[in-house]
Amino acid sequence: MAADVNQTNRITELFGIKYPLVQGGMVWCAGWELASAVSNAGGLGIIGSGSMCPEILDEHIVKCKAATNKPFAVNLPLLYPDIDKHIENIIKHEVPIVFTSAGSPKKWTSTLKEHGIKVVHVVSSAMFAAKSEAAGVDAVVCEGFEAGGHNGRDETTTMCLIPAVVDAVNIPVIAAGGLHDGKSMLAAMVLGAEGVQMGSRFVVTQESSAHIDFKNIVVGLDEGATTLTLKELTPVRMIHNEFYQKVVEAYKAKATTEELADLLGRGRSKKGMFEGDLSEGELEIGQISSMLNEIKPANEVVQNIIEGYKAAGGMKLGKRFEF
């Protein structure tokens, strides 16, 4: 699964890919169609397993392997209740790379690496990046406050987080949060990242498994249309729809953590992002959504990002910026 260019970047070398561009493993949005399309375009596609039962993940891995002969990954939230079954599927199908999140990487990193699997952990602080390196991961994703979905409680922005994490670890750093094009990719790499991960940009692709109504509302968003909330449970950035307004009212009424959990309930994100209930669903997306105005094929998105990176001067800044 080697990349088809001379690799000069630690991320392209680690993953065996053409471009140091990773598609986020978003719940309800990142199935095998999107992952295989991004991998075929030269990036690293990721299957988001957090919204899948073990049987569905098994199916998506099989279909992804049939659709691409390039490397792909599985995103594995470590708080997933049937995580051991997801691990079994990943090992059984020889998935080459796993991105872990939402928990400590200590428990499963050694198991995955014993089976030749590269492990990357998502962090929101330099402290957790250092702990992840100590746990044996091969790289980290540092995800800033701007990101969609679940992220850190400290609200550290991506541009502040990247250099802090780069200084804290020796392993490669992948930047995420508020990145959507070639210029933002270059900015992240100037600050020391060796690759970027983009989630929101790939939500609004043709291959994304998100509901078309959710995609359409995302490409119509203006500035300030999202807020990071529900920190008492797990921080999530949401669009300001009717359900979000209920959350706001709950805070005004000084709701307890238990009451907030009851309001969120189960299946709220599936209802919104996968089933298209734009009123009562939980609609997760990043701040950069206000810059997204078109639903495109994933391969076109990848090529546009790389062309924009080159046009911004990314290939003229020395060996570390070439790929």
PEZI-V126188 format. One record per residue. OMEGA is omega in whole degrees, 0 to 359 (999 if undefined). Layout:
BEGIN
omega
OMEGA
OMEGA
END
This chain:
BEGIN
omega
181
177
186
173
174
187
179
187
183
179
178
178
181
185
184
183
183
183
178
183
185
174
181
180
186
177
178
183
191
176
185
181
181
182
182
180
179
179
179
180
177
176
175
176
181
171
179
188
185
179
185
168
184
181
179
177
177
180
182
178
180
181
179
179
178
186
180
172
179
178
171
183
171
172
187
174
188
176
180
187
180
187
180
178
175
178
179
179
181
180
182
183
177
174
188
187
176
172
179
182
173
178
180
179
186
192
190
184
182
179
180
182
176
179
175
182
174
183
177
180
180
183
178
179
177
180
181
175
179
178
179
177
179
179
174
181
183
179
175
168
174
188
183
183
183
189
174
179
185
177
190
179
188
178
175
182
183
182
174
186
185
183
178
180
178
179
187
185
175
179
180
180
175
183
178
178
177
180
184
183
183
180
179
174
179
179
179
183
174
179
174
177
177
176
178
173
179
178
184
180
182
172
184
170
181
184
177
180
175
178
182
179
176
178
183
179
179
183
177
184
174
176
177
184
180
177
172
185
179
180
180
179
170
188
180
177
186
172
182
176
183
179
178
179
175
177
178
180
178
177
178
179
179
179
176
177
179
179
176
179
179
178
179
177
180
174
183
179
176
180
184
190
184
182
173
175
186
180
186
180
173
186
185
177
183
179
183
181
180
178
182
185
182
175
185
171
184
181
177
177
179
183
178
179
182
177
177
177
180
181
180
177
184
182
182
187
179
189
184
183
181
173
999
END
